[in-house]
Amino acid sequence: LFLPTRLAYSFYKTFKSSPSTFAVEKDFLINYKDFLNVSNIFAVEDQFNITINDTLITGRFDAIFKNDSSYFIVDFKTGDSRDYSSQLSFYKVCFKEKYNPKLNINLEVYYLKEGRIETITPNEEKIE
């Protein structure tokens, strides 16, 4: 298991401030250890700057993972479950703008309190 410095530091800060939340993050690391290797980590806390209708929009992807054919934008949430489809759909547009519009992109939310990952169906018609 290899973690980029930023991701490891993020887990360390969580452990120092909230040991119970760290236990959930630890579960994430254990449950996804086969996926969390250096060849699957594309970016952590990756900043984007895109212009839409002459407006500069900046943001940050929590984590981006990849496998042979797809990229996975994962947004970590500390709160309760709710509909994040618009936010993650917007992230998909930003990712395509920054990297490549032809890439296959999957969207996921990881709820830290629940230790659960949810796949998000993008709202293409609202965003593009």
DSSP file (Angstrom, degrees, kcal/mol; ACC not computed):
  #  RESIDUE AA STRUCTURE BP1 BP2  ACC     N-H-->O    O-->H-N    N-H-->O    O-->H-N    TCO  KAPPA ALPHA  PHI   PSI    X-CA   Y-CA   Z-CA
    1    1 A L              0   0    0      0, 0.0     2,-0.4     0, 0.0    36,-0.2   0.000 360.0 360.0 360.0 128.0    0.0    0.0    0.0
    2    2 A F        -     0   0    0     34,-1.1     0, 0.0    31,-0.2     0, 0.0  -0.988 360.0-171.2-124.2 130.4    1.4    3.4   -1.0
    3    3 A L        -     0   0    0     -2,-0.4    35,-0.0     4,-0.0    34,-0.0  -0.980  27.0-118.1-120.7 132.4   -0.2    6.7   -0.1
    4    4 A P     >  -     0   0    0      0, 0.0     4,-2.5     0, 0.0     3,-0.3  -0.309  35.0-108.0 -60.1 153.9    0.8   10.0   -1.5
    5    5 A T  H  > S+     0   0    0      1,-0.2     4,-2.9     2,-0.2     5,-0.2   0.874 117.1  52.9 -53.9 -44.1    2.1   12.4    1.2
    6    6 A R  H  > S+     0   0    0      2,-0.2     4,-2.2     1,-0.2    -1,-0.2   0.909 111.4  45.3 -62.1 -42.2   -1.0   14.6    1.1
    7    7 A L  H  > S+     0   0    0     -3,-0.3     4,-2.1     2,-0.2    -2,-0.2   0.925 114.3  48.3 -68.1 -43.4   -3.4   11.7    1.6
    8    8 A A  H  X S+     0   0    0     -4,-2.5     4,-2.2     1,-0.2    -2,-0.2   0.914 112.4  49.2 -61.6 -42.8   -1.3   10.2    4.4
    9    9 A Y  H  X S+     0   0    0     -4,-2.9     4,-2.8    -5,-0.2    -1,-0.2   0.884 107.7  55.0 -64.9 -38.2   -1.1   13.6    6.1
   10   10 A S  H  X S+     0   0    0     -4,-2.2     4,-2.1    -5,-0.2    -1,-0.2   0.923 109.7  46.4 -60.3 -44.4   -4.8   14.1    5.8
   11   11 A F  H  X S+     0   0    0     -4,-2.1     4,-2.4     2,-0.2    -1,-0.2   0.895 111.3  52.4 -64.8 -39.0   -5.4   10.8    7.6
   12   12 A Y  H  X S+     0   0    0     -4,-2.2     4,-2.2     2,-0.2    -2,-0.2   0.930 108.9  49.3 -61.8 -46.1   -2.9   11.8   10.2
   13   13 A K  H  X S+     0   0    0     -4,-2.8     4,-2.0     1,-0.2     5,-0.2   0.899 111.2  50.5 -60.8 -40.6   -4.6   15.1   10.9
   14   14 A T  H  X S+     0   0    0     -4,-2.1     4,-3.4     1,-0.2     8,-0.4   0.920 108.6  51.8 -63.1 -43.1   -8.0   13.3   11.1
   15   15 A F  H  < S+     0   0    0     -4,-2.4    -2,-0.2     1,-0.2    -1,-0.2   0.915 111.0  47.8 -59.3 -43.8   -6.5   10.9   13.6
   16   16 A K  H  < S+     0   0    0     -4,-2.2    -1,-0.2     1,-0.2    -2,-0.2   0.873 122.3  33.9 -66.0 -37.6   -5.1   13.7   15.8
   17   17 A S  H  < S+     0   0    0     -4,-2.0    -2,-0.2     1,-0.2    -1,-0.2   0.777 135.0  13.9 -91.7 -27.9   -8.4   15.6   15.8
   18   18 A S     X  -     0   0    0     -4,-3.4     4,-2.3    -5,-0.2     3,-0.5  -0.642  55.2-176.1-152.9  87.2  -11.0   12.8   15.7
   19   19 A P  H  > S+     0   0    0      0, 0.0     4,-1.7     0, 0.0    -1,-0.1   0.819  88.0  56.3 -56.3 -32.5   -9.9    9.2   16.5
   20   20 A S  H  > S+     0   0    0      2,-0.2     4,-1.1     1,-0.2    -5,-0.1   0.901 108.7  46.0 -69.4 -38.2  -13.4    7.9   15.7
   21   21 A T  H  > S+     0   0    0     -3,-0.5     4,-2.2     1,-0.2     3,-0.4   0.888 108.4  57.4 -67.7 -37.7  -13.4    9.4   12.2
   22   22 A F  H  X S+     0   0    0     -4,-2.3     4,-3.0    -8,-0.4    -2,-0.2   0.877  99.2  59.4 -59.8 -36.8   -9.9    8.0   11.7
   23   23 A A  H  X S+     0   0    0     -4,-1.7     4,-1.8     1,-0.2    -1,-0.2   0.886 106.7  47.2 -59.8 -38.1  -11.2    4.5   12.5
   24   24 A V  H  X S+     0   0    0     -4,-1.1     4,-2.1    -3,-0.4    -1,-0.2   0.913 111.5  49.9 -68.6 -42.9  -13.5    4.9    9.5
   25   25 A E  H  X S+     0   0    0     -4,-2.2     4,-2.2     1,-0.2    -2,-0.2   0.891 108.5  53.5 -62.3 -37.7  -10.7    6.2    7.3
   26   26 A K  H  X S+     0   0    0     -4,-3.0     4,-2.4     1,-0.2    -1,-0.2   0.908 106.3  52.6 -61.8 -41.0   -8.6    3.2    8.4
   27   27 A D  H  X S+     0   0    0     -4,-1.8     4,-3.2     1,-0.2     5,-0.2   0.899 106.6  53.7 -60.0 -40.2  -11.5    1.0    7.3
   28   28 A F  H  X S+     0   0    0     -4,-2.1     4,-2.1     1,-0.2    -2,-0.2   0.938 109.0  48.3 -58.3 -46.8  -11.4    2.7    3.9
   29   29 A L  H  < S+     0   0    0     -4,-2.2    -2,-0.2     1,-0.2    -1,-0.2   0.893 115.1  45.0 -62.1 -40.1   -7.7    1.9    3.6
   30   30 A I  H >< S+     0   0    0     -4,-2.4     3,-1.0     1,-0.2     4,-0.2   0.934 114.7  47.0 -69.4 -46.0   -8.3   -1.7    4.6
   31   31 A N  H 3< S+     0   0    0     -4,-3.2     3,-0.2     1,-0.2    -2,-0.2   0.804 123.1  33.7 -66.9 -29.7  -11.3   -2.2    2.3
   32   32 A Y  T >X S+     0   0    0     -4,-2.1     4,-2.0    -5,-0.2     3,-0.9   0.100  78.7 119.4-114.4  21.7   -9.7   -0.6   -0.7
   33   33 A K  T <4 S+     0   0    0     -3,-1.0   -31,-0.2     1,-0.3    -1,-0.1   0.833  74.4  55.0 -60.4 -33.4   -6.0   -1.6   -0.2
   34   34 A D  T 34 S+     0   0    0     -4,-0.2    -1,-0.3    -3,-0.2     3,-0.2   0.819 113.5  42.1 -68.9 -28.3   -5.9   -3.5   -3.5
   35   35 A F  T <4 S+     0   0    0     -3,-0.9     2,-1.7     1,-0.2    -2,-0.2   0.765 100.4  75.5 -86.1 -27.4   -7.0   -0.4   -5.3
   36   36 A L     <  +     0   0    0     -4,-2.0   -34,-1.1    -7,-0.2     2,-0.3  -0.439  66.8 121.3 -89.7  64.2   -4.8    2.0   -3.4
   37   37 A N  S >> S-     0   0    0     -2,-1.7     3,-2.0   -36,-0.2     4,-1.0  -0.831  78.2 -99.2-119.7 165.9   -1.5    1.3   -4.9
   38   38 A V  T 34 S+     0   0    0     -2,-0.3     3,-0.4     1,-0.3    -1,-0.0   0.795 119.8  56.8 -57.0 -32.4    0.8    3.6   -6.7
   39   39 A S  T 34 S+     0   0    0      1,-0.2    -1,-0.3    26,-0.0    -3,-0.1   0.711 109.5  45.8 -74.5 -17.7   -0.3    2.6  -10.2
   40   40 A N  T <4 S+     0   0    0     -3,-2.0    26,-2.6    -5,-0.1     2,-0.8   0.570  89.5  92.0 -99.5 -10.6   -3.9    3.4   -9.4
   41   41 A I  E  <  +A   65   0A   0     -4,-1.0    24,-0.2    -3,-0.4     3,-0.1  -0.765  42.0 168.8 -90.5 113.7   -3.5    6.8   -7.8
   42   42 A F  E     -     0   0A   0     22,-2.4     2,-0.3    -2,-0.8    23,-0.2   0.876  64.5 -19.5 -88.2 -44.7   -3.8    9.5  -10.4
   43   43 A A  E     -A   64   0A   0     21,-2.0    21,-3.0     3,-0.0     2,-0.4  -0.984  48.1-152.1-163.1 153.3   -4.0   12.6   -8.2
   44   44 A V  E    S-A   63   0A   0     -2,-0.3    19,-0.3    19,-0.2     3,-0.2  -1.000  86.3  -4.2-131.8 132.7   -4.7   13.7   -4.6
   45   45 A E  E    S-     0   0A   0     17,-2.7     2,-0.6    -2,-0.4    17,-0.2   0.928  86.4-175.0  49.7  50.5   -6.1   17.1   -3.8
   46   46 A D  E     -A   61   0A   0     15,-1.2    15,-2.9    -3,-0.1    -1,-0.2  -0.672  14.3-141.0 -83.3 117.7   -5.7   18.0   -7.4
   47   47 A Q  E     -A   60   0A   0     -2,-0.6     2,-0.4    13,-0.2    13,-0.3  -0.527  16.5-166.6 -80.2 143.1   -6.5   21.7   -8.1
   48   48 A F  E     -A   59   0A   0     11,-2.3    11,-2.0    -2,-0.2     2,-0.4  -0.972  11.3-171.7-128.1 149.4   -8.4   22.8  -11.2
   49   49 A N  E     +A   58   0A   0     -2,-0.4     2,-0.3     9,-0.2     9,-0.2  -0.945  19.4 164.1-136.1 111.6   -8.9   26.2  -12.8
   50   50 A I  E     -A   57   0A   0      7,-2.7     7,-3.5    -2,-0.4     2,-0.5  -0.930  29.8-134.5-129.4 155.7  -11.3   26.4  -15.7
   51   51 A T  E     +A   56   0A   0     -2,-0.3     2,-0.4     5,-0.2     5,-0.2  -0.941  21.0 178.3-112.2 126.5  -13.1   29.3  -17.4
   52   52 A I  E >  S-A   55   0A   0      3,-2.4     3,-1.3    -2,-0.5    -2,-0.0  -0.989  75.4 -15.1-127.7 120.9  -16.8   29.0  -18.2
   53   53 A N  T 3  S-     0   0    0     -2,-0.4    -1,-0.1     1,-0.3     3,-0.1   0.917 129.3 -52.7  51.8  49.2  -18.5   32.0  -19.8
   54   54 A D  T 3  S+     0   0    0      1,-0.2     2,-0.5    -3,-0.1    -1,-0.3   0.650 114.3 119.7  63.1  18.2  -15.6   34.3  -18.9
   55   55 A T  E <   -A   52   0A   0     -3,-1.3    -3,-2.4     2,-0.0     2,-0.5  -0.963  60.2-137.3-115.4 123.5  -15.7   33.3  -15.3
   56   56 A L  E     -A   51   0A   0     -2,-0.5     2,-0.5    -5,-0.2    -5,-0.2  -0.658  21.2-169.0 -79.4 126.5  -12.7   31.6  -13.7
   57   57 A I  E     -A   50   0A   0     -7,-3.5    -7,-2.7    -2,-0.5     2,-0.3  -0.972   2.9-172.3-119.0 127.8  -13.7   28.7  -11.5
   58   58 A T  E     +A   49   0A   0     -2,-0.5     2,-0.3    -9,-0.2    -9,-0.2  -0.884  17.4 138.9-118.3 152.3  -11.2   27.0   -9.2
   59   59 A G  E     -A   48   0A   0    -11,-2.0   -11,-2.3    -2,-0.3     2,-0.4  -0.936  37.7-115.5-168.5-171.5  -11.6   23.9   -7.1
   60   60 A R  E     -A   47   0A   0     -2,-0.3     2,-0.4   -13,-0.3   -13,-0.2  -0.983  12.1-138.6-148.8 131.1  -10.0   20.8   -5.9
   61   61 A F  E     -A   46   0A   0    -15,-2.9   -15,-1.2    -2,-0.4   -16,-0.3  -0.749  15.3-145.6 -82.9 133.1  -10.6   17.1   -6.5
   62   62 A D  E    S-     0   0A   0     -2,-0.4   -17,-2.7     1,-0.3     2,-0.3   0.973  75.7 -15.5 -63.5 -53.2  -10.2   15.1   -3.3
   63   63 A A  E     -AB  44  74A   0     11,-1.4    11,-2.8   -19,-0.3     2,-0.4  -0.993  54.2-161.5-153.7 145.1   -8.8   12.0   -5.0
   64   64 A I  E     -AB  43  73A   0    -21,-3.0   -22,-2.4    -2,-0.3   -21,-2.0  -0.991  15.3-177.0-129.9 123.7   -8.6   10.6   -8.5
   65   65 A F  E     -AB  41  72A   0      7,-2.5     7,-3.2    -2,-0.4     2,-0.3  -0.758   4.6-163.4-113.4 162.6   -7.9    6.9   -9.1
   66   66 A K  E     - B   0  71A   0    -26,-2.6     5,-0.2    -2,-0.3     2,-0.2  -0.981  12.0-176.6-143.4 155.2   -7.5    5.0  -12.3
   67   67 A N        -     0   0    0      3,-2.4   -32,-0.0    -2,-0.3     5,-0.0  -0.602  59.2 -65.3-129.2-160.6   -7.4    1.6  -13.7
   68   68 A D  S    S+     0   0    0     -2,-0.2     3,-0.1     1,-0.2   -28,-0.0   0.832 128.8  12.1 -61.0 -33.6   -6.8    0.3  -17.2
   69   69 A S  S    S+     0   0    0      1,-0.1    35,-0.4    34,-0.0     2,-0.3   0.506 120.2  45.6-124.9  -5.9   -9.8    1.9  -18.8
   70   70 A S        -     0   0    0     33,-0.1    -3,-2.4    35,-0.0     2,-0.3  -0.931  56.1-138.6-142.6 160.4  -11.3    4.4  -16.4
   71   71 A Y  E     -Bc  66 105A   0     33,-2.5    35,-3.2    -2,-0.3     2,-0.5  -0.907  17.4-151.5-114.9 148.8  -10.8    7.2  -14.0
   72   72 A F  E     -Bc  65 106A   0     -7,-3.2    -7,-2.5    -2,-0.3     2,-0.7  -0.962   0.9-158.2-126.2 112.3  -12.6    7.5  -10.7
   73   73 A I  E     -Bc  64 107A   0     33,-2.9    35,-2.7    -2,-0.5     2,-0.5  -0.820  17.8-168.2 -87.9 119.2  -13.2   10.9   -9.1
   74   74 A V  E     -Bc  63 108A   0    -11,-2.8   -11,-1.4    -2,-0.7     2,-0.5  -0.945   9.0-165.6-115.7 125.7  -13.8   10.3   -5.4
   75   75 A D  E     - c   0 109A   0     33,-2.3    35,-2.4    -2,-0.5     2,-0.4  -0.948  14.5-143.0-110.1 122.6  -15.1   13.0   -3.1
   76   76 A F  E     - c   0 110A   0     -2,-0.5     2,-0.4    33,-0.2    35,-0.2  -0.716  17.4-166.2 -87.7 131.4  -14.8   12.3    0.6
   77   77 A K  E     - c   0 111A   0     33,-2.8    35,-2.8    -2,-0.4    36,-0.5  -0.964  20.7-171.2-122.1 133.2  -17.7   13.6    2.8
   78   78 A T  S    S+     0   0    0     -2,-0.4    -1,-0.1    33,-0.2    33,-0.1   0.639  70.5  69.5 -92.0 -17.0  -17.7   13.9    6.5
   79   79 A G  S    S-     0   0    0      1,-0.2    34,-0.3    33,-0.1    -2,-0.1  -0.047  95.2 -65.1 -89.7-167.1  -21.5   14.6    6.7
   80   80 A D        -     0   0    0      1,-0.2    -1,-0.2    33,-0.1    -2,-0.1  -0.287  62.9 -80.3 -78.0 163.9  -24.6   12.6    6.1
   81   81 A S        +     0   0    0     30,-0.1     2,-0.3    -2,-0.1    -1,-0.2  -0.349  62.9 142.3 -63.0 140.5  -25.7   11.1    2.8
   82   82 A R        -     0   0    0     -3,-0.1     2,-0.8    -2,-0.0    -3,-0.0  -0.935  58.5 -62.1-162.3-177.6  -27.4   13.4    0.4
   83   83 A D        +     0   0    0     -2,-0.3     3,-0.2     1,-0.2     4,-0.2  -0.654  48.9 161.8 -82.1 110.1  -27.6   14.0   -3.4
   84   84 A Y     >  +     0   0    0     -2,-0.8     4,-2.7     1,-0.1     5,-0.3   0.129  39.3 113.2-108.3  17.1  -24.2   15.1   -4.6
   85   85 A S  H  > S+     0   0    0      1,-0.2     4,-2.1     2,-0.2    38,-0.5   0.867  76.4  49.1 -63.2 -37.6  -24.9   14.3   -8.3
   86   86 A S  H  > S+     0   0    0      2,-0.2     4,-2.1    -3,-0.2    -1,-0.2   0.932 113.3  46.7 -67.4 -44.1  -24.7   18.0   -9.4
   87   87 A Q  H  > S+     0   0    0      1,-0.2     4,-2.1     2,-0.2    -2,-0.2   0.947 116.5  43.2 -61.9 -49.4  -21.4   18.6   -7.6
   88   88 A L  H  X S+     0   0    0     -4,-2.7     4,-1.9     1,-0.2    -1,-0.2   0.838 111.2  55.3 -69.5 -31.7  -19.8   15.4   -8.9
   89   89 A S  H  X S+     0   0    0     -4,-2.1     4,-1.8    -5,-0.3    -1,-0.2   0.898 108.1  49.4 -64.4 -39.7  -21.2   16.0  -12.4
   90   90 A F  H  X S+     0   0    0     -4,-2.1     4,-2.4     1,-0.2    -2,-0.2   0.900 107.6  54.3 -65.0 -40.5  -19.6   19.4  -12.4
   91   91 A Y  H  X S+     0   0    0     -4,-2.1     4,-2.8     1,-0.2    -1,-0.2   0.881 104.9  55.1 -59.2 -37.6  -16.3   17.8  -11.3
   92   92 A K  H  X S+     0   0    0     -4,-1.9     4,-2.5     2,-0.2    -1,-0.2   0.920 107.7  48.4 -62.3 -43.6  -16.6   15.5  -14.3
   93   93 A V  H  X S+     0   0    0     -4,-1.8     4,-2.3     1,-0.2    -2,-0.2   0.920 113.1  48.2 -61.2 -43.9  -16.8   18.5  -16.6
   94   94 A C  H  X S+     0   0    0     -4,-2.4     4,-2.3     2,-0.2    -2,-0.2   0.895 110.7  50.8 -64.6 -40.7  -13.8   20.2  -14.9
   95   95 A F  H  X>S+     0   0    0     -4,-2.8     4,-2.9     2,-0.2     5,-0.5   0.930 111.3  47.8 -62.9 -45.4  -11.8   17.0  -15.1
   96   96 A K  H  <5S+     0   0    0     -4,-2.5    -2,-0.2     1,-0.2    -1,-0.2   0.894 112.1  50.2 -63.2 -39.1  -12.5   16.6  -18.8
   97   97 A E  H  <5S+     0   0    0     -4,-2.3    -1,-0.2    -5,-0.2    -2,-0.2   0.897 116.3  41.4 -65.1 -40.1  -11.6   20.3  -19.4
   98   98 A K  H  <5S+     0   0    0     -4,-2.3    -2,-0.2    -5,-0.2    -1,-0.2   0.883 133.6  11.1 -76.3 -38.7   -8.4   19.9  -17.5
   99   99 A Y  T  <5S-     0   0    0     -4,-2.9    -3,-0.2    -5,-0.2    -2,-0.1   0.870 120.7 -34.9-109.9 -67.1   -7.3   16.5  -18.9
  100  100 A N    > < -     0   0    0     -5,-0.5     3,-1.4     1,-0.1    -3,-0.1  -0.844  33.3-144.3-168.4 123.0   -9.1   15.0  -21.8
  101  101 A P  T 3  S+     0   0    0      0, 0.0    -5,-0.1     0, 0.0    -4,-0.1   0.648  99.1  60.2 -68.8 -11.8  -12.8   15.0  -22.9
  102  102 A K  T 3  S+     0   0    0     -6,-0.1     2,-0.1     2,-0.1    -6,-0.0   0.478  77.8 113.7 -94.9  -2.0  -12.6   11.5  -24.2
  103  103 A L  S <  S-     0   0    0     -3,-1.4     2,-0.6     1,-0.1   -33,-0.1  -0.388  72.0-118.7 -71.6 146.6  -11.6    9.8  -20.9
  104  104 A N        -     0   0    0    -35,-0.4   -33,-2.5    -2,-0.1     2,-0.4  -0.776  39.2-170.0 -83.5 119.1  -14.1    7.4  -19.3
  105  105 A I  E     -c   71   0A   0     -2,-0.6     2,-0.3   -35,-0.2   -33,-0.2  -0.946  13.2-165.7-122.8 130.5  -14.8    8.9  -15.9
  106  106 A N  E     -c   72   0A   0    -35,-3.2   -33,-2.9    -2,-0.4     2,-0.4  -0.854  12.8-144.3-109.6 148.8  -16.7    7.4  -12.9
  107  107 A L  E     +cD  73 120A   0     13,-0.6    13,-2.9    -2,-0.3     2,-0.3  -0.940  22.4 170.5-118.3 133.0  -18.0    9.5  -10.0
  108  108 A E  E     -cD  74 119A   0    -35,-2.7   -33,-2.3    -2,-0.4     2,-0.4  -0.997  21.7-153.8-143.5 146.7  -18.0    8.3   -6.4
  109  109 A V  E     -cD  75 118A   0      9,-2.5     9,-3.0    -2,-0.3     2,-0.6  -0.973  10.6-155.7-115.8 132.9  -18.7    9.7   -2.9
  110  110 A Y  E     -cD  76 117A   0    -35,-2.4   -33,-2.8    -2,-0.4     2,-0.8  -0.943   7.8-151.0-110.7 115.1  -17.1    8.1    0.1
  111  111 A Y  E  >> -cD  77 116A   0      5,-3.2     4,-2.0    -2,-0.6     5,-1.4  -0.752   6.1-164.0 -87.1 108.6  -19.0    8.8    3.3
  112  112 A L  T  45S+     0   0    0    -35,-2.8    -1,-0.2    -2,-0.8   -34,-0.2   0.877  84.9  52.5 -63.7 -41.2  -16.5    8.8    6.1
  113  113 A K  T  45S+     0   0    0    -36,-0.5    -1,-0.2   -34,-0.3   -35,-0.1   0.870 120.3  34.0 -63.9 -35.6  -18.9    8.4    9.0
  114  114 A E  T  45S-     0   0    0     -3,-0.2    -1,-0.2     2,-0.2    -2,-0.2   0.652  98.6-131.9 -93.9 -17.5  -20.6    5.4    7.4
  115  115 A G  T  <5 +     0   0    0     -4,-2.0     2,-0.4     1,-0.2    -3,-0.2   0.877  63.6 132.9  65.6  37.1  -17.6    3.9    5.7
  116  116 A R  E   < -D  111   0A   0     -5,-1.4    -5,-3.2     2,-0.0     2,-0.4  -0.948  47.9-150.0-128.1 140.2  -19.6    3.6    2.5
  117  117 A I  E     -D  110   0A   0     -2,-0.4     2,-0.4    -7,-0.2    -7,-0.2  -0.897  12.4-163.6-108.6 139.8  -18.9    4.5   -1.1
  118  118 A E  E     -D  109   0A   0     -9,-3.0    -9,-2.5    -2,-0.4     2,-0.4  -0.983  15.0-136.0-125.3 129.4  -21.7    5.5   -3.5
  119  119 A T  E     -D  108   0A   0     -2,-0.4     2,-0.4   -11,-0.2   -11,-0.2  -0.697  23.4-145.9 -82.0 133.3  -21.4    5.6   -7.2
  120  120 A I  E     -D  107   0A   0    -13,-2.9   -13,-0.6    -2,-0.4   -37,-0.0  -0.856   4.5-141.7-106.0 132.3  -22.9    8.8   -8.7
  121  121 A T        -     0   0    0     -2,-0.4   -32,-0.1   -15,-0.1   -33,-0.1  -0.829  33.1-120.1 -88.7 122.5  -24.8    8.9  -12.0
  122  122 A P        -     0   0    0      0, 0.0     2,-1.0     0, 0.0     3,-0.2  -0.275   4.0-134.1 -68.3 149.6  -23.8   12.2  -13.7
  123  123 A N    >>  +     0   0    0    -38,-0.5     4,-1.4     1,-0.2     3,-1.0  -0.615  37.0 167.3 -94.8  69.2  -26.4   14.8  -14.6
  124  124 A E  H 3>  +     0   0    0     -2,-1.0     4,-2.1     1,-0.3     3,-0.2   0.865  69.0  55.6 -56.1 -41.5  -25.0   15.4  -18.1
  125  125 A E  H 34 S+     0   0    0      1,-0.2    -1,-0.3    -3,-0.2    -2,-0.1   0.800 109.5  46.3 -67.1 -27.7  -27.9   17.4  -19.4
  126  126 A K  H <4 S+     0   0    0     -3,-1.0    -1,-0.2     2,-0.1    -2,-0.2   0.784 119.8  36.5 -82.2 -28.3  -27.7   20.0  -16.5
  127  127 A I  H  <        0   0    0     -4,-1.4    -2,-0.2    -3,-0.2    -3,-0.1   0.903 360.0 360.0 -95.7 -47.0  -24.0   20.6  -16.7
  128  128 A E     <        0   0    0     -4,-2.1    -1,-0.1    -5,-0.2    -3,-0.1   0.481 360.0 360.0 -74.4 360.0  -22.8   20.5  -20.3
